[in-house]
Amino acid sequence: MTTGTDGRVDEAAGGRDEAPGTEQAPRAEQASGVEQGPRVVGSLSPSRAGDFMTCPLLYRFRVIDKIPEKPSPAAVRGTLVHAVLERLFDRPAAERTAAAALELLGPQWERLLAAEPELATMFAEGEAGEAERDGWLEQARRMLERYFTMEDPRRLEPAERELFVETVLESGLKLRGFIDRVDVAPSGDVRIVDYKTGAAPRADFEARALFQMKFYALVLWRLHGRVPRLLQLMYLGNGEILRYEPDEADLRATERKVEALWQAIRRAMDTGEWRPRTSRLCDWCDHKVRCPQFGGTPPPLPVLAGGAGEGGGAGGAVPVVAVTADSDGPEYDDL
Ligand code: SF4
């Protein structure tokens, strides 16, 4: 599914993903002509890293098999709310009011729908479907109204919105993703802001929520040499804000974690073993029908041209997939 240029869904669907294969790292040194970066051996976004941590088989279905998924009303609503908040900052500061945000909602929904007509299938035809869609839009409205209880956008001037970032670690692993908003203080301190359209997680799930933010902080640190001062998750589902001040040790630990994850992904690629890991998220998984944990059978692994080439690994009897991009699959980290 792709939903245009404003939201997260099209990022996930491949429009913003690079093709598999090796390439030179697009580093600052390279841009300045001083030095070329390491050879890229793979890439990872926070969403796909999260998929693998949630369930390696889910990662396989999304990234290796590239099996399309039905548009999810919750994910599309997240895309819609993100698009409205991004557009809101196009307005002069004094005009960034709740009324202005709500005015943007209908036209943004029409834009998403025009770009991806299949989004209409989220709702049944007829009166029942219309009522369902109205309720869905009403929830988006409430999230936007709640946003204004959390901060005043008239007093903010973001440095960046929907910022695409990428960097290549010394190992050749490319980290990439889109940051909702970057604020820079006159002192140069950087705040990374991410909007979530779900409710704040319980304390024991906070580390998971912060992983994505530390991932982005790591990328910015590697790019600019300065550790972002604050990571801020804004939960529009219940109005809570989670803030965290990272330090270098945090970001080094995040780098080790990301590298370890990539090694685990590579092992799964080499062996063809993508283990299912059940959790409450299975209730929302589009792939239950082909999941062995629920009586299904995964399709045979695809064998891409190039076999055990750049991303594939050892090969042998197990089909090897030469995937180095973390492409495809829906973006659920807004939930
Ligand atoms: S149903 Fe659960 S265990 Fe099966 S692939 Fe989906 S998330 Fe993984």
Boltz pocket constraint, residues with backbone or C-beta under 6 A from the ligand:
constraints:
  - pocket:
      binder: B
      contacts: [[A, 54], [A, 55], [A, 57], [A, 58], [A, 276], [A, 277], [A, 278], [A, 279], [A, 281], [A, 282], [A, 285], [A, 286], [A, 287], [A, 288], [A, 291], [A, 292], [A, 293], [A, 294]]
      max_distance: 6.0
